[in-house]
Amino acid sequence: MKYRLLGKTGFEVSWISLGTWQVGGKWGSDFDHGNADRILNLAVDKGINFIDTADLYGNRESEKAIGRLLKSRSEEIYVATKCGRRTAKPTDNGFTPGGIRQFVEDSLKNMQLDTLDLIQLHCPPTEVYYHPEIFELFDRLKEEGKIRHLGVSVEKVEEGLKAIEYDNVTTVQIIFNMFRQRPADRFFRLARKKNVGIIVRVPLASGLLSGKFRKDTKFEKMDHRHFNRNGVMFDKGETFAGIPYDVGLKAVDKLKKAFPGVKNLAPQALRWILMHEEVSCVIPGASRPDQVTSNLLADDIHDLTEYESYEVDEIYREDIKSMVHHLW
């Protein structure tokens, strides 16, 4: 396993890490703590030392599973959680100093910790970035010993650019993959200049880039890939990277021709991301232990060839760019 510096946090993190949105089972299903324990422990066994979660995941059960992991292992494991979106009603605004303080206290309790390694604002509305009092709160939380570092999880490149204007923002979590390439432009350069760590989420475009889906693939009712393709519940960019499912399938068919004989495209898709040196780590999720093993194959394969990289970029320009580049 290779390790990279997570910006000015000073953390040396596994370049392939773990996201835990669906770690307790399939998206929208009941949380299975036994399954979560198997996934989390396997990840650590394989050298993963950075785990991303959120108080929303599994209605706080993901945080509880991670807290249990931390107590059972001797390795140094860095945990990033997110806050701001777990409110009584979708219309409530959790992005206030008082609300955020309570979310931090709740996450500490959920994971049975005294200090959070990294707390991230969870995809707040754009206007939140224009409220300095929210970012000032984290300086006080740090002085109180409740957090070590602050990060943000963003939907749009512009939000990431605004976030890193605040000196106490140490990391930005952003969607970046073969079908969402815009962050590699100006944002990556400025983040590196400011020594801000980049955490890449949705690296496989909700599984599309594994190459395993078909037109007749069925997703369960509570799976966001079933109900959120048009952004009914949250930003549609979180689902299949914001592109129509049928368009994504056709683009993946072209990718398969660029990687002949490769049945599982996930390692190549992850490796493509990791070829961007500005990226600190990538956080693919896993609903089964074998998906952890699959993702870690990206650590063993070679970088994409010049031809393969060219084909990826051509597919993006021809089939994808006009649908996503200007939106996020």
Secondary structure by P-SEA (a helix, b strand, c coil): cbbbbccccccccccbbbbcccccccccccccaaaaaaaaaaaaaacccbbbbccccccaaaaaaaaaaaaacccbbbbbbbccccccccccccccaaaaaaaaaaaaaaaccccccbbbcccccccccccaaaaaaaaaaaaaccccbbbbbbccaaaaaaaaccccccbbbbbbcccccccccaaaaaaaaabbbbbbccccccccccccccccccccccccccccccccccccccccccccaaaaaaaaaaaaaaccccccaaaaaaaaaaccccccbbbbbbccaaaaaaaacccccccccaaaaaaaaaaaaccccccccccc
